[in-house]
Amino acid sequence: MTNSPRHHHAEEVHEHDRGLSHDLKSMLSRRRALFVFGAAGATALAACSTAGGEQAARSSSTTDAAATTADTASDGTCVAAAPQETAGPYPGDGSNGPNVLVESGIVRQDIRSSFGAYSGTAEGVATTIELDLQDLTKDCAAGAGMAVYLWHCDRDGEYSLYGKGITEQNYLRGVQVADSAGKVSFTSIFPACYSGRWPHIHFEVFDTLESAVAGEDARLTSQIAVPQDPCATVFAYDTGYANSVSNLSKVSLDSDNVFGDGWDAELATVTGEPATGMTIAITIGVAEKSANTQSAPAGPGGGGGQPPAGAPGR
């Protein structure tokens, strides 16, 4: 990832009422193991101090989360710090309209359906989204106890709470707390490719669940880039992604206004088949909030792109 400073979107995060105390007791004790990234060897720790270093090579193997200790990253190696990116115009965290984070039920593993006062389920190819967190301020130890708020568009390229016809849906949004190995997992659908943006997933990392459900002081706000080949495969398989086929042909990682300056620390690994389910996995290096490189929004909306319906809040 390049180190050229980029500015985060200008909207200030509002102060939120704290809630969901009972959700602190509802966390899942089991997480699926994630793909482990990084190069082995004595040079691994040096990568943590090189903010502009290339991301360590990804490994195709997985590990048993239950067998990994809370004190170290899953294989003892480090990845480059993930960059700060814009949250876009549809965060649902109270900084631009609705605030889903204070709603009871936001702490959940399966984010395909709406919850609370809303009902409805997002259609699309079943996908597991897995993040393996490393705390780069602690010698790349597993990010145990960190909370991740994750959200993305639906099969039509729309965002719940904002998009046409889905302002009273809150699906494809959820919070999970990392287990002792620094791992979180969400059951979701494969994100679409909407006009002007490369297929992506938004996420924020907080030091604690309490901070996450208050929507306060995210340590990292960033995005995950989904590789082209599996996107093309999914979009061709499910006719509900028909618009994504055309949209994907008109954009590239190089031209994308978020990933265009480099994506090494943000490009996920994708496995599986559309008929049986996909898995999107990535290791995220979480540095100090001030140490993450920042992204400059490109054009209106802070680099969030324009879903086809032109949802409010741009």
N, C-alpha and C positions, 0 to 999 in steps of 0.2 A: 504494500500500500504506500502511496506517496505521502510525504509529510507536509505538503503545502497546506497552510491553515485554511479551513473552510468554516463558515459561520453557520451555527444552528439556527433553526427557524425562530422568528422574533417573538412569537407569542409566549407570554409568561404563563407558567403553570399556576392556576388558582389554588388558594388554600382550601383544602377539603375537610369535611367532617370525617372523623375517624369512625370506622364501623367494622362489621364483620368479625367481631371478636370470637364468635363461635366457629368461624372458618379456620381459626388457628388450630382447632382440634381435629379438623376433618382431612388432614393431608394424607395422601396415600403413602404407605410404607414401602411400596415396591416401585421401582423405575426400570424401564427397559434399558439395557446397556447400549451405549452409543458407539459410533465409530470413533476410534482414537487416532488423533493426528500427531505428527511431530517426528522429528528425526532423532534416532537414538544416539547415545554417545556422550562423551564428556563435554562437547560443545553446546549441549542443549540449553543449559542455564544461561549462557551468554546471550542467547537470542532474546531473553526478556528485557535486557538493557538496551537493545537496539530497536528503537521505535520504528525505524524505517526499514528494518530487515525483512527479507522475504519470509512468507509464511512457511513453517516447516512442512516437509512432505507428509501427505496424509497416508495413514495405514488403513488397509482394508479389513483389518481384524477387529473384533469386538471383545469386550471384557465383561465379566460378571460383576455387576454393580455391588452385589452383596459381599464380594470378596475384596473389594477395594477399600482401603482405609480412608478416614476423614482427613488425614494429615498431608497427603500428597496427591498430585494429579495422577490420573489413572495409570500412566506409564512413566511418570517422573520427568517428562519433557515439557517444553514450553512452546507456545505459539505466539505470533505477533499480536500486539494489542489491536482489538477491533476498533475501527474509527467511529467517532460520533457522526451520526447522520440525522437528517431532518426526520421528525415524526410525521411529517406530511399534514394535510389539512383534516384528516379524519381519525385523530387519535382516540377519541372517546374517553379521555382522561380528565375532562373538565377544562382543559386549556383552550378548547374551541367547541363550546356547546356542551353536549351531554357528558356525564361522568359515570362510566360503568364501574369504576374501581371501588366506589363506595357501596355498591349493591351487594346484598347478601347472595352468595352463590357464584361470585366471580372466581373464587378459588376452586378450580376444577381441571380435570385432565382431559375430558372429552368436550370440545368446544363447538361441535357441529350444530347443536341446537341452542335456541334462545332459552333464557332462564328468567326467574323472577316473574314480573308482570307480563312478560312476552312469551309467545310460543311460536314455533316454526323451526324448521331444520334446513340447513344449507345443503343443497344437492351437489354432487360432484364425486370425483374419484377419491376413495378413502386413502388418507395419508397420515402417517405418523411423523411428527416433527420433533426431533431430538436435539437438544443443546447440551454440550458438555462444557461447563464453566471452569475457567482457570483464574485464580486471583493472582494477578501479576505483581501485586504489592506484597505477596507472601511467598516469594520464591516459587510461583506457579502452582501453589497448593490448590487442591480442589475447592471450588467455590461453594462449599457446604453452607446451607442456610440462606444463600442469596435467593431472592425472589425474582421471577421473570414474568412480565406482562407481555403477552404476545397477541398480535392481531394481523389479519390480512383480508384481502378482498374475496368475494365469493366467485362462483363459476361465471357469473355475468360481468365480473370486473367491478362490482359495487361493494361499498363498505356498509355494514350494518350501522344503524343509528343515523346515517346520513344519506344513503343512496335512494334512488327512485323506488318507491313502494316498500322500502324496508327501514324507514325511520323508526318503526316500532318493532324492530328486531335487534337483538344484541348478540347474535351468533358470531362465531369465528373470533371470539375475544375471550381470554382467560388468563389466570395467574397460577403459577406453580412454584413451589419452593424446592430448591435443589437438595438432593439427598446427600449422604455423607461422601459420595464420590463426585459431587458437583453436577449431577445430571438432572435434567428435567425432560419431560416428554408430554406432548399434546397429541390427542387424536383429533384429526381435522379432515379437510378435503384439500385437494391440490389447488393452489391459487391460480387464477386466470392471468392472462396477459391483456391488460387494457391499453388503450391508445396512449402512446407517448412514454410508457414505462416498461422496463424489463421486468419479467415475473419476479416477485419479491415478497418477503415477509418482514413485517415490522416487529421490533421487540425493544423492551426496556429492562434493564437490570437494576434492581434495588438491593441494598445491603441486607434488608430485613423484610419480612412479610408485612409488618406494621407500616413501614414506609410505602410499600407498594399499594396497599389498599387505601392509603391516604393520598396516593398520587403525588408524593413529595420526594424531591431530591433524588431523582434517578441518577445512578452513577454512570450508566451508559445508555444512550439511545442510539439504536443502529438498525441496520436492515440486512437481511440474508438474500443473496442472489441465488436463483435456482438455475442449474445448468441447462443449456439449450436442448440437447438431445432428449432427455426425459420429458421436457416440456412439449416438444414436438410429438413425442409418442403419446402422451396423455391427451393432448388436444385433438389428435387424429382419432383416438379411440372413442372418446365421449363426444357425441354431437352437441351436447350442451355447451361445449367450449368452442363452438364454431367461430365466433368472433376472434378468439385468441389466435387461431391459425393465421388469419390475416394480420393481426396486430403484431405477432411475433416476427413476421417477415419484414416489418418496417422499422424494427429497432434492433440494436445490438448492445452488448455490454459497453463497447467503446463509445457509443452515442448516447447512452443513458445518462441523465443529468445527475444521478447519484453515484453510480458505479464507474462512470467514464474516466475517472482519474486513477483507477486501480481497484481491484476487487479481490486480491489474494486472500485477505483476512475475512472475506464475506461470502465466498463461493462455497456452497454446500456440496456434499456428496449425496447422490440419489440412487437408491436401489429399489428393486421390486418390479412388478408388472401391474398395469392398470386394472386388470381383471381381478387380481388378488390383493392389491393395495401397494402403495408406494411408501418409502421411508426417506425423508429429507433429514440429513444429519450434519452437524457442524460443531467444531470446537471453538469456543469464544474466549479470547483473552481479555480479561477485564482489568484495565489499569486504573490508576487514580482518575477521578473525574476530570481534573485539569490536564492530565497527561494524554488523554485520548486526542488524536487528531480530529479536527472538526470539518464539517462539510458546508460549503456555501450553497444555499438554495439557488436553483437555476430557474428563473422565471417565476410567475405567480404561483402561489400555493406551496412554496418551499420545497420544490422538487418532488411533490407528491404525485404528479401526473394528473390526468383528467379522466376519471372513469366515464364511460359513455353517457350516462344520464346527466352529468354535470351536477353532482350532488351539492347541496348548500354548504357554505362555509369556505369557499375558495377566496 
